[in-house]
């Protein structure tokens, strides 16, 4: 889901409404999907961990903004614990 915002604060309520509706639609459709097995969840987590670790190692346009401001280790903590939720417990 992507939305472009021209930058005027007056557009914030419309953008918020659009985002809220999009999330509601996404969640409604996600609830219809079957739950993943433990194996499927582990497989998907492994794929995501490999991807996010690669972002930290290789960088990229968006990742580099985080790395420049937070450093590699703090960016990894943010990605693992908040942004992608891949923290290993």
Short mmCIF file of the C-alpha atoms (twelve columns), coordinates in Angstrom:
data_MODEL
# 
_entry.id   MODEL 
# 
loop_
_atom_site.group_PDB 
_atom_site.id 
_atom_site.type_symbol 
_atom_site.label_atom_id 
_atom_site.label_alt_id 
_atom_site.label_comp_id 
_atom_site.label_asym_id 
_atom_site.label_seq_id 
_atom_site.Cartn_x 
_atom_site.Cartn_y 
_atom_site.Cartn_z 
_atom_site.pdbx_PDB_model_num 
ATOM 1  C CA . UNK A 1  0.000   0.000   0.000  1 
ATOM 2  C CA . UNK A 2  1.425   3.364   -0.994 1 
ATOM 3  C CA . UNK A 3  0.116   6.891   -0.722 1 
ATOM 4  C CA . UNK A 4  1.663   10.092  -1.988 1 
ATOM 5  C CA . UNK A 5  1.175   13.202  0.090  1 
ATOM 6  C CA . UNK A 6  1.817   16.617  -1.381 1 
ATOM 7  C CA . UNK A 7  2.805   18.096  1.957  1 
ATOM 8  C CA . UNK A 8  -0.060  20.316  3.032  1 
ATOM 9  C CA . UNK A 9  -1.251  19.781  6.629  1 
ATOM 10 C CA . UNK A 10 -4.837  20.357  5.487  1 
ATOM 11 C CA . UNK A 11 -4.649  17.000  3.668  1 
ATOM 12 C CA . UNK A 12 -3.796  15.084  6.877  1 
ATOM 13 C CA . UNK A 13 -7.400  14.152  7.811  1 
ATOM 14 C CA . UNK A 14 -8.065  12.744  4.325  1 
ATOM 15 C CA . UNK A 15 -4.782  10.822  4.330  1 
ATOM 16 C CA . UNK A 16 -5.523  9.452   7.803  1 
ATOM 17 C CA . UNK A 17 -9.007  8.357   6.701  1 
ATOM 18 C CA . UNK A 18 -7.592  6.651   3.593  1 
ATOM 19 C CA . UNK A 19 -4.894  4.886   5.611  1 
ATOM 20 C CA . UNK A 20 -7.384  3.764   8.285  1 
ATOM 21 C CA . UNK A 21 -9.755  2.341   5.660  1 
ATOM 22 C CA . UNK A 22 -6.886  0.561   3.900  1 
ATOM 23 C CA . UNK A 23 -5.763  -1.063  7.148  1 
ATOM 24 C CA . UNK A 24 -9.326  -2.146  7.966  1 
ATOM 25 C CA . UNK A 25 -9.690  -3.770  4.534  1 
ATOM 26 C CA . UNK A 26 -6.299  -5.481  4.865  1 
ATOM 27 C CA . UNK A 27 -7.137  -6.874  8.310  1 
ATOM 28 C CA . UNK A 28 -10.580 -8.063  7.169  1 
ATOM 29 C CA . UNK A 29 -9.014  -10.014 4.308  1 
ATOM 30 C CA . UNK A 30 -6.142  -11.316 6.453  1 
ATOM 31 C CA . UNK A 31 -8.640  -12.772 8.941  1 
ATOM 32 C CA . UNK A 32 -10.004 -14.986 6.162  1 
ATOM 33 C CA . UNK A 33 -6.656  -16.673 5.576  1 
ATOM 34 C CA . UNK A 34 -5.835  -19.976 7.276  1 
ATOM 35 C CA . UNK A 35 -3.379  -19.847 10.166 1 
ATOM 36 C CA . UNK A 36 0.165   -20.910 9.348  1 
ATOM 37 C CA . UNK A 37 1.620   -24.040 10.847 1 
ATOM 38 C CA . UNK A 38 4.627   -23.734 13.170 1 
ATOM 39 C CA . UNK A 39 6.871   -24.877 10.306 1 
ATOM 40 C CA . UNK A 40 5.394   -22.330 7.884  1 
ATOM 41 C CA . UNK A 41 5.849   -19.524 10.430 1 
ATOM 42 C CA . UNK A 42 9.462   -20.573 11.035 1 
ATOM 43 C CA . UNK A 43 10.129  -20.673 7.282  1 
ATOM 44 C CA . UNK A 44 8.637   -17.217 6.733  1 
ATOM 45 C CA . UNK A 45 10.555  -15.818 9.699  1 
ATOM 46 C CA . UNK A 46 13.816  -17.225 8.317  1 
ATOM 47 C CA . UNK A 47 13.160  -15.548 4.952  1 
ATOM 48 C CA . UNK A 48 12.403  -12.221 6.619  1 
ATOM 49 C CA . UNK A 49 15.432  -12.429 8.918  1 
ATOM 50 C CA . UNK A 50 17.681  -13.106 5.919  1 
ATOM 51 C CA . UNK A 51 16.140  -10.120 4.116  1 
ATOM 52 C CA . UNK A 52 16.438  -7.705  7.041  1 
ATOM 53 C CA . UNK A 53 19.987  -8.813  7.883  1 
ATOM 54 C CA . UNK A 54 20.832  -8.159  4.232  1 
ATOM 55 C CA . UNK A 55 19.406  -4.662  4.492  1 
ATOM 56 C CA . UNK A 56 21.756  -3.899  7.364  1 
ATOM 57 C CA . UNK A 57 24.775  -5.503  5.672  1 
ATOM 58 C CA . UNK A 58 24.247  -4.101  2.165  1 
ATOM 59 C CA . UNK A 59 22.320  -0.923  2.915  1 
ATOM 60 C CA . UNK A 60 19.951  0.773   0.540  1 
ATOM 61 C CA . UNK A 61 18.297  4.136   0.037  1 
ATOM 62 C CA . UNK A 62 15.825  3.856   2.925  1 
ATOM 63 C CA . UNK A 63 17.974  1.663   5.170  1 
ATOM 64 C CA . UNK A 64 20.899  4.056   4.863  1 
ATOM 65 C CA . UNK A 65 18.789  6.879   6.319  1 
ATOM 66 C CA . UNK A 66 18.284  4.790   9.458  1 
ATOM 67 C CA . UNK A 67 21.920  3.669   9.558  1 
ATOM 68 C CA . UNK A 68 23.175  7.257   9.181  1 
ATOM 69 C CA . UNK A 69 21.023  8.439   12.071 1 
ATOM 70 C CA . UNK A 70 21.111  5.421   14.389 1 
ATOM 71 C CA . UNK A 71 24.186  3.429   13.415 1 
ATOM 72 C CA . UNK A 72 24.233  -0.199  12.282 1 
ATOM 73 C CA . UNK A 73 23.549  -1.861  15.644 1 
ATOM 74 C CA . UNK A 74 20.678  0.407   16.678 1 
ATOM 75 C CA . UNK A 75 19.136  0.150   13.199 1 
ATOM 76 C CA . UNK A 76 19.283  -3.644  13.475 1 
ATOM 77 C CA . UNK A 77 17.617  -3.494  16.910 1 
ATOM 78 C CA . UNK A 78 14.916  -1.194  15.525 1 
ATOM 79 C CA . UNK A 79 14.335  -3.391  12.465 1 
ATOM 80 C CA . UNK A 80 14.290  -6.618  14.510 1 
ATOM 81 C CA . UNK A 81 12.157  -5.397  17.408 1 
ATOM 82 C CA . UNK A 82 9.812   -2.865  15.841 1 
ATOM 83 C CA . UNK A 83 9.870   -2.410  12.085 1 
ATOM 84 C CA . UNK A 84 9.926   -6.063  10.954 1 
ATOM 85 C CA . UNK A 85 9.304   -7.861  14.268 1 
ATOM 86 C CA . UNK A 86 11.944  -10.517 13.660 1 
ATOM 87 C CA . UNK A 87 13.631  -10.382 17.065 1 
ATOM 88 C CA . UNK A 88 14.785  -13.824 18.100 1 
ATOM 89 C CA . UNK A 89 13.764  -14.670 21.648 1 
# 
